[in-house]
Amino acid sequence: MIIALTGSIIMFILAFWGVMIDQPNPRYAHIHLFFTLIILIIVGSVVASFVIRKILKPLKQLNEAVKKVGEGHLDLNLTPRSNDELGELTTAFNHMTADLKKMIHAREQLLLDVSHELRSPITRAKIALEMMPESPGKESVWDDLKEMEIMITEILESERLKSGITKLHLAPVNVSALLGRIVENYKRESSIVVLLPVSKDIIIQMDEALMTIVLRNLIDNALKYSSPGNQPIEISVIRNAESVTIQIEDFGNGIPEEKLPFVFDPFYRVDESRSRKTGGYGLGLHLCKRIMDLHGAEIGLRNKVEGKGLETLLLFKL
């Protein structure tokens, strides 16, 4: 549009200048010079703009690529468009993303290898522990082994989901029946988890086994961060024309707002003390996020607007 407008202005000036040339008059010689300078300035500006845009185009592509790398897309491979400094910068960017990808892969492989290798000594320790007489020390060691097993399982499952080894087995699942079975397990211990009335006809395509992992993880988290004597954990389902939302609501202290953006990062913990009461290694929510992503669904946490507590939302699009 700018080029078309500039061309129209130049054509108008040339037409006017042509009339002036056809009717020469010494009195208007300075006007001829004035219009000549205007044409030269306009043409020079258009050419300079074109050259600058051509020069800056690789920088714009690099800027977009850097943003994508920041979002975790490491499969980018830009094509150098010149042999100058910009071409060298593009090549260096490609080498950087390739090195980052190798480093991350090496880290993930190390986690997998260590996790696999830890299973054998843990199993041997559990067998040896079974043969020991009952004592407070035995119970403490048993709790430590269980905690290690949970961590290893979460690491392995998270990496399987990321690498595509674990495949989704989608099938129609009745949400009311699924939640009822999960809540029933908690009612055997105490009545601290309450399922609010759910319509019997809500059906979602999901992997029931993986979604059970998500729901149990979230309920366990809600229980860990709720103080004794608080109201029961409440689970409800909200359906509208385009989506179904499963909401898990606790009445604990919530999560500091500045920490909410990081809760789904691997190994991130809100409770930095890593106490036994709030045990875990920051992998549970990360695993939940991976499972929800595979389903094309969303997961979010938010502090209550009124009163204490946290709301966890699982959003499934219909």
Number of C-alpha atoms within 10 A of each C-alpha: 6 8 10 9 10 15 15 12 14 18 13 12 16 15 12 13 16 13 11 15 13 8 9 12 10 8 7 13 12 10 13 17 11 11 16 14 12 13 17 12 12 15 15 12 13 16 12 12 12 12 11 11 13 11 12 12 12 20 15 12 12 17 11 12 19 17 11 14 14 10 9 10 13 20 12 14 14 15 11 15 12 11 9 9 9 17 16 14 16 21 15 12 18 20 13 13 18 15 13 14 16 13 12 12 12 12 12 16 13 12 16 19 12 12 19 14 11 14 15 11 10 15 13 10 14 15 11 10 15 11 8 9 8 10 8 8 10 14 12 11 14 16 13 14 16 14 16 18 17 15 19 21 15 22 23 18 18 22 18 14 17 14 11 10 10 13 11 16 11 13 12 12 15 17 21 19 15 14 19 14 11 17 19 15 12 16 12 8 8 10 12 16 23 19 18 12 10 17 14 10 10 16 16 18 16 22 18 19 11 17 16 15 15 21 19 18 16 19 21 15 17 25 20 14 19 20 13 11 8 13 15 19 20 18 21 17 21 13 15 9 7 8 13 19 19 19 19 23 26 28 22 21 15 20 18 10 9 7 11 15 10 13 20 21 15 16 15 17 21 14 13 9 9 13 9 10 8 17 16 19 19 20 23 28 22 19 26 23 22 21 24 19 13 16 18 12 18 18 20 15 19 16 20 15 9 6 11 13 21 22 19 20 19 19 20 20 15 13
